[in-house]
Amino acid sequence: MQDATITWRKSSRSGAAGHCVEVANTPAAVMVRDSKDVTGPVLSFDTQDWTGFVAGVRAGEFDRPGA
């Protein structure tokens, strides 16, 4: 998503190897993209879905098996 009015930020936990995502807040959604592919796909969450997504990440719901 290329929109000059959107401010993307990286996590403070991003590593030097570039394995990170960027997040942007808009009035309608929270958006997430791969920092290495800024013209690639963007995930968009409304407030309720974002809360559920973050809870799932914290609970390990999206961890790869054996990782």
Secondary structure, DSSP 4 states (H G I P E B T S, - for coil): ---TT---EE-TT--TT---EEEEE-SS-EEEEETT-TTS-EEEE-HHHHHHHHHHHHTTTTPPTT-
